[in-house]
Amino acid sequence: MLFDIDGTLVTGPERGPSAGVLSMNKAAFEVTGVEIQGDPRRFAGRTDTQIARMLIEDAGTVTPDERDVTDLVARYVANLAVFVDRAPYSALGDPQTVIPTLERGGAIIGLGTGNVREGANIKLRTANILELFDLDRGGFGDDGFTRADVLSVGVSRCDPNGTAPVVIVGDTPRDIEAAHEIGAPCIATPYRGNTADILTAAGADLVVPGIGPELVEAVWELAGR
């Protein structure tokens, strides 16, 4: 099982931009010199590298230099370590119960996220759920450019022999699309603008309210138990 992070496992403050959005916008200014207010709705479901390229393009560069993309992501991570103090993340649902329950049932738990590894570390740690995950089991935004690339890496790290069935958990249509690209079902959890109806229309195999007992039941249903 690979879990998305933002909007699936963690959320930012109720009001105002999250630490991730603040950090990306600041990093974009540091690299391009242009004030950019990136839209969090455009960030959702994308990798950090995709977001960095998008912001550089928004600043007026048609073809971003890969060195600038790498620099922006590095600056983003440095900024994130600061911004989480003023806009900390909190856990969504009850991962403290759900993750151990799934593991006791035989699930191999990993992450499939657009966050680069260090960004994932920071967000999970500030939400007090880092101890639930082994960061060596997962795919991150620095493992591939597209979401499907990231998930493929995550699957191979969790199951090198490629024998176990795979389930993806996410909260955006892009999570669903990427899961299906690698031939895996996706359990979707509604978050803000991505309602249950939108996720169903996007092709989610199952939709559950969040990280709770319904998710555990959905996993075993997909596993054929």
Helices and strands as residue ranges (DSSP letters): E 2-3, E 10-11, H 19-32, H 40-43, H 48-58, H 66-83, E 90-91, H 95-104, E 110-112, H 117-126, G 130-132, E 138-139, H 147-158, E 168-170, H 173-181, E 186-188, H 196-201, E 206-207, H 213-222
